[in-house]
Amino acid sequence: MLRCGQGLNFGSNVKAYIFDTEVSGNGAAGIFAIQTSSGVTDVSVDHCVVSNNTIGFNASTANMNIRVSNTTAMNNATLFSSAGGGQVLTYGNNQSGGVAIGNAVGPG
């Protein structure tokens, strides 16, 4: 997804897996997820490039997780954002210019 408002936008109760994808040059978030009803939204990002977006990863509400692994995330104005209990989590094997992407994924 290149040069859109939101790169990839996920709504309520979605279970998504993004693999080997470039998400770059978007005016808002590269990866955006929101949970507006009961349930949980989970987005896994693996072996991707997320660059030159206003926000790289945006977990905007409670009960929503973005898990990032083996991904390059460079030159985003804001690397990640989380609000209302949403989480951006990392497996610790990403390239992001020395800035950690979110919190570590816990065991289990």
Residue frames relative to the residue before (quaternion, step in Angstrom):
aa qw qx qy qz dx dy dz
M 1.0000 0.0000 0.0000 0.0000 0.00 0.00 0.00
L 0.0110 0.8218 -0.5661 0.0632 3.53 -0.52 1.16
R 0.8889 0.0266 -0.0332 0.4561 3.54 -1.12 0.89
C 0.4037 0.6665 -0.5132 0.3598 3.57 0.78 1.11
G 0.6704 -0.4252 0.3745 0.4791 3.59 -1.27 -0.14
Q 0.7420 0.0284 0.0161 0.6696 3.56 0.80 -1.14
G 0.4844 -0.6596 0.4814 0.3138 3.57 -0.97 0.74
L 0.7647 -0.0920 0.1163 0.6271 3.57 0.48 -1.28
N 0.1080 -0.8147 0.5695 -0.0162 3.55 -0.68 1.17
F 0.0545 -0.8173 0.5734 -0.0172 3.59 -0.60 1.17
G 0.2748 -0.7819 0.5456 0.1247 3.58 -0.91 0.99
S 0.8288 -0.3005 0.1932 0.4306 3.52 -1.37 -0.26
N 0.8747 0.1154 -0.1111 0.4575 3.50 -1.25 0.81
V 0.4001 0.7012 -0.4829 0.3392 3.57 1.10 0.72
K 0.1121 -0.7204 0.6789 0.0873 3.53 -1.19 0.70
A 0.0730 0.8297 -0.5416 0.1139 3.59 -0.21 1.29
Y 0.1218 -0.7545 0.6421 0.0594 3.53 -1.22 0.70
I 0.0920 -0.7916 0.6040 0.0115 3.57 -0.61 1.19
F 0.0183 0.8164 -0.5732 0.0677 3.57 -0.67 1.11
D 0.8702 0.0316 -0.0292 0.4907 3.56 -1.08 0.86
T 0.4596 0.6685 -0.4308 0.3953 3.56 0.90 1.04
E 0.2706 -0.7280 0.6021 0.1850 3.58 -1.14 0.65
V 0.0265 -0.7677 0.6396 -0.0276 3.56 -0.91 1.05
S 0.2290 0.8166 -0.4791 0.2264 3.57 0.02 1.30
G 0.8456 0.2636 -0.1758 0.4295 3.52 -1.31 0.54
N 0.4225 0.7154 -0.4620 0.3102 3.60 1.11 0.56
G 0.5557 -0.6662 0.4045 0.2895 3.57 -0.99 0.90
A 0.7416 0.2575 -0.1850 0.5912 3.60 1.17 -0.46
A 0.8107 -0.2043 0.1621 0.5242 3.61 -0.68 -1.03
G 0.4861 -0.6239 0.5223 0.3189 3.52 -1.19 0.60
I 0.7650 0.0740 -0.0119 0.6396 3.56 0.93 -1.03
F 0.0089 0.8083 -0.5846 0.0699 3.59 -0.54 1.21
A 0.0414 0.7969 -0.6012 0.0422 3.58 -0.90 0.91
I 0.0395 -0.7917 0.6089 -0.0296 3.54 -1.06 0.88
Q 0.1712 -0.7556 0.6255 0.0925 3.58 -1.11 0.74
T 0.0239 -0.8469 0.5306 -0.0240 3.60 -0.35 1.21
S 0.7346 0.2859 -0.2229 0.5736 3.61 1.24 0.12
S 0.6984 -0.4175 0.3173 0.4872 3.59 -1.22 -0.12
G 0.5829 0.5576 -0.4372 0.3977 3.54 -1.18 0.54
V 0.4036 -0.6892 0.5502 0.2435 3.53 -1.34 -0.24
T 0.2026 -0.7394 0.6283 0.1321 3.55 -1.13 0.74
D 0.0363 -0.7891 0.6128 -0.0213 3.57 -0.86 1.06
V 0.0237 -0.7789 0.6263 -0.0205 3.56 -0.83 1.05
S 0.1206 -0.7757 0.6175 0.0484 3.57 -0.83 1.05
V 0.1190 -0.7808 0.6128 0.0241 3.56 -0.88 1.04
D 0.0732 0.8220 -0.5524 0.1171 3.60 -0.52 1.18
H 0.8525 0.0161 -0.0559 0.5194 3.59 -0.92 1.00
C 0.4391 0.6866 -0.4563 0.3573 3.58 0.92 0.95
V 0.2956 -0.6758 0.6280 0.2480 3.54 -1.42 0.05
V 0.0009 -0.7702 0.6359 -0.0487 3.58 -0.74 1.13
S 0.2389 0.8041 -0.4964 0.2234 3.59 -0.10 1.28
N 0.8526 0.1997 -0.1490 0.4594 3.51 -1.36 0.47
N 0.4344 0.6421 -0.4979 0.3886 3.58 0.96 0.94
T 0.6054 -0.5164 0.4227 0.4339 3.60 -1.20 0.22
I 0.7562 0.0151 -0.0061 0.6542 3.60 1.04 -0.86
G 0.4467 -0.6996 0.4827 0.2794 3.59 -0.82 0.89
F 0.7979 -0.0094 0.0802 0.5974 3.57 0.69 -1.20
N 0.0187 -0.8154 0.5781 -0.0261 3.61 -0.77 1.00
A 0.0682 -0.7593 0.6471 -0.0126 3.56 -0.53 1.29
S 0.1382 -0.9034 0.4043 0.0365 3.52 0.15 1.34
T 0.8004 0.1919 -0.1124 0.5567 3.64 1.15 -0.23
A 0.6776 -0.4588 0.3792 0.4319 3.56 -1.35 0.10
N 0.8163 0.2750 -0.2099 0.4627 3.55 -1.34 0.35
M 0.6413 0.4755 -0.3493 0.4905 3.54 0.98 0.82
N 0.0754 -0.8047 0.5887 -0.0153 3.53 -0.95 0.99
I 0.0948 -0.7247 0.6776 0.0819 3.51 -1.16 0.76
R 0.1017 -0.7948 0.5980 0.0194 3.58 -0.64 1.18
V 0.1342 -0.8239 0.5505 0.0120 3.58 -0.71 1.14
S 0.0593 0.7951 -0.5976 0.0850 3.58 -0.89 1.03
N 0.8663 0.0541 -0.0439 0.4947 3.58 -1.11 0.78
T 0.4877 0.6766 -0.4011 0.3787 3.57 1.09 0.73
T 0.3035 -0.7176 0.5976 0.1894 3.55 -1.16 0.71
A 0.0271 0.7931 -0.6041 0.0731 3.58 -0.70 1.13
M 0.1601 0.8094 -0.5364 0.1777 3.56 -0.06 1.33
N 0.8655 0.1997 -0.1272 0.4414 3.54 -1.34 0.49
N 0.3734 0.6592 -0.5465 0.3568 3.57 1.01 0.81
A 0.5495 -0.6106 0.4344 0.3694 3.62 -0.96 0.75
T 0.7464 0.0531 -0.0264 0.6629 3.59 1.10 -0.83
L 0.4461 -0.7213 0.4544 0.2724 3.60 -0.65 1.04
F 0.7910 -0.1483 0.1106 0.5832 3.59 0.83 -0.95
S 0.1151 -0.7661 0.6294 0.0613 3.51 -1.29 0.49
S 0.0196 0.7744 -0.6324 0.0028 3.56 -1.07 0.74
A 0.0347 -0.8020 0.5958 -0.0254 3.54 -1.04 0.82
G 0.8497 0.2304 -0.1375 0.4538 3.54 -1.25 0.42
G 0.7200 -0.4257 0.2517 0.4868 3.58 1.14 0.48
G 0.4597 0.6509 -0.4662 0.3843 3.60 1.23 0.03
Q 0.1936 -0.8087 0.5485 0.0876 3.58 -1.11 0.61
V 0.1542 -0.6969 0.6887 0.1273 3.49 -1.24 0.69
L 0.0595 -0.8286 0.5552 -0.0410 3.56 -0.58 1.22
T 0.1937 -0.7895 0.5747 0.0941 3.58 -1.13 0.67
Y 0.3929 -0.6761 0.5696 0.2530 3.53 -1.25 0.55
G 0.5331 -0.6815 0.3675 0.3410 3.59 1.32 0.09
N 0.6598 0.5031 -0.3098 0.4642 3.59 1.22 0.21
N 0.4370 0.6936 -0.4463 0.3588 3.57 1.15 0.71
Q 0.3292 -0.6894 0.5974 0.2438 3.55 -1.32 0.26
S 0.1508 0.8132 -0.5415 0.1512 3.56 -0.53 1.16
G 0.6332 -0.5843 0.3349 0.3813 3.58 0.98 0.73
G 0.7210 -0.4673 0.2483 0.4473 3.58 1.04 0.72
V 0.6345 0.4765 -0.3383 0.5058 3.61 1.27 0.02
A 0.4249 -0.7168 0.4901 0.2559 3.60 -0.78 0.98
I 0.3513 -0.6973 0.5850 0.2194 3.53 -1.12 0.76
G 0.8576 -0.1297 0.0584 0.4943 3.59 -0.41 1.20
N 0.6688 -0.4641 0.3979 0.4230 3.53 -1.33 -0.48
A 0.6114 -0.5574 0.4152 0.3783 3.55 -1.25 0.40
V 0.4721 -0.6233 0.5408 0.3100 3.54 -1.15 0.72
G 0.3518 -0.7582 0.5157 0.1882 3.57 -0.81 1.03
P 0.6391 -0.5174 0.3903 0.4141 3.57 -1.25 0.24
G 0.6983 0.4893 -0.3383 0.3983 3.56 -1.16 0.55
